[in-house]
């Protein structure tokens, strides 16, 4: 699955001059925002469709992975399963 996400991210970035740099910078900014999300309580995180485990997973991904796309994939997978974790 990680290869699919990376391939999709590469395809979307192919229109930019420095796609890998752009992706890495975007990932860095998203990781900075993840620190803000860590301060939220579990109820607030479940409202936006994430769990603490999701935050740990997202932080562990390499810098060249498109984190917003990965977050959306996690939310969609959970909503398709009908699973709601605290």
C-alpha positions as a Markdown table, in Angstrom:
| # | Residue | x | y | z |
|---|---|---|---|---|
| 1 | Unk | 0.0 | 0.0 | 0.0 |
| 2 | Unk | 2.9 | 2.4 | 0.8 |
| 3 | Unk | 4.2 | 1.9 | -2.8 |
| 4 | Unk | 0.8 | 2.8 | -4.2 |
| 5 | Unk | 0.7 | 6.0 | -2.1 |
| 6 | Unk | 4.2 | 6.9 | -3.1 |
| 7 | Unk | 3.5 | 6.3 | -6.8 |
| 8 | Unk | 0.3 | 8.3 | -6.7 |
| 9 | Unk | 2.1 | 11.1 | -4.9 |
| 10 | Unk | 4.9 | 11.1 | -7.5 |
| 11 | Unk | 2.3 | 11.3 | -10.3 |
| 12 | Unk | 0.6 | 14.3 | -8.8 |
| 13 | Unk | 3.9 | 16.1 | -8.2 |
| 14 | Unk | 5.2 | 15.6 | -11.7 |
| 15 | Unk | 3.9 | 18.9 | -12.9 |
| 16 | Unk | 6.2 | 20.9 | -10.4 |
| 17 | Unk | 9.8 | 21.8 | -11.0 |
| 18 | Unk | 11.1 | 20.3 | -7.8 |
| 19 | Unk | 8.5 | 17.7 | -6.9 |
| 20 | Unk | 10.5 | 15.8 | -4.3 |
| 21 | Unk | 11.5 | 19.0 | -2.5 |
| 22 | Unk | 7.9 | 20.2 | -2.6 |
| 23 | Unk | 6.6 | 16.9 | -1.2 |
| 24 | Unk | 9.2 | 16.8 | 1.6 |
| 25 | Unk | 8.4 | 20.4 | 2.6 |
| 26 | Unk | 4.7 | 19.8 | 2.6 |
| 27 | Unk | 5.3 | 16.7 | 4.7 |
| 28 | Unk | 7.4 | 18.7 | 7.2 |
| 29 | Unk | 4.6 | 21.3 | 7.6 |
| 30 | Unk | 2.0 | 18.5 | 8.1 |
| 31 | Unk | 4.2 | 16.8 | 10.7 |
| 32 | Unk | 4.4 | 20.1 | 12.5 |
| 33 | Unk | 0.6 | 20.3 | 12.5 |
| 34 | Unk | 0.5 | 16.7 | 13.8 |
| 35 | Unk | 2.1 | 18.0 | 17.0 |
| 36 | Unk | -0.8 | 20.3 | 17.4 |
| 37 | Unk | -3.2 | 17.4 | 16.9 |
| 38 | Unk | -1.5 | 15.4 | 19.6 |
| 39 | Unk | -2.7 | 18.0 | 22.2 |
| 40 | Unk | -6.3 | 17.2 | 21.3 |
| 41 | Unk | -8.2 | 14.8 | 23.5 |
| 42 | Unk | -9.5 | 11.5 | 22.1 |
| 43 | Unk | -13.0 | 12.8 | 21.6 |
| 44 | Unk | -11.8 | 15.7 | 19.4 |
| 45 | Unk | -9.6 | 13.3 | 17.4 |
| 46 | Unk | -12.4 | 10.9 | 16.8 |
| 47 | Unk | -14.5 | 13.9 | 15.5 |
| 48 | Unk | -12.0 | 14.4 | 12.7 |
| 49 | Unk | -11.7 | 10.7 | 12.1 |
| 50 | Unk | -8.3 | 10.0 | 13.6 |
| 51 | Unk | -6.9 | 8.1 | 16.6 |
| 52 | Unk | -3.7 | 8.4 | 18.5 |
| 53 | Unk | -2.5 | 5.3 | 16.8 |
| 54 | Unk | -3.0 | 7.1 | 13.4 |
| 55 | Unk | -0.9 | 10.0 | 14.6 |
| 56 | Unk | 1.9 | 7.6 | 15.6 |
| 57 | Unk | 1.6 | 5.9 | 12.2 |
| 58 | Unk | 1.7 | 9.1 | 10.3 |
| 59 | Unk | 4.8 | 10.3 | 12.2 |
| 60 | Unk | 6.6 | 7.1 | 11.5 |
| 61 | Unk | 6.2 | 7.4 | 7.7 |
| 62 | Unk | 9.2 | 8.6 | 5.6 |
| 63 | Unk | 9.3 | 12.3 | 4.6 |
| 64 | Unk | 8.6 | 11.6 | 0.9 |
| 65 | Unk | 5.1 | 10.1 | 1.6 |
| 66 | Unk | 2.2 | 12.4 | 1.1 |
| 67 | Unk | 0.8 | 12.7 | 4.6 |
| 68 | Unk | -2.5 | 14.5 | 3.9 |
| 69 | Unk | -3.3 | 11.8 | 1.3 |
| 70 | Unk | -2.4 | 9.0 | 3.8 |
| 71 | Unk | -4.6 | 10.6 | 6.5 |
| 72 | Unk | -7.5 | 10.7 | 4.1 |
| 73 | Unk | -6.9 | 7.1 | 3.2 |
| 74 | Unk | -7.0 | 6.1 | 6.9 |
| 75 | Unk | -10.3 | 7.9 | 7.4 |
| 76 | Unk | -11.9 | 6.3 | 4.3 |
| 77 | Unk | -10.7 | 2.9 | 5.3 |
| 78 | Unk | -12.2 | 3.3 | 8.7 |
| 79 | Unk | -15.5 | 4.7 | 7.4 |
| 80 | Unk | -15.9 | 1.8 | 4.9 |
| 81 | Unk | -15.4 | -0.7 | 7.7 |
| 82 | Unk | -17.8 | 1.2 | 9.9 |
| 83 | Unk | -15.2 | 1.0 | 12.7 |
| 84 | Unk | -14.9 | 3.9 | 15.1 |
| 85 | Unk | -12.0 | 3.7 | 17.5 |
| 86 | Unk | -11.5 | 5.8 | 20.5 |
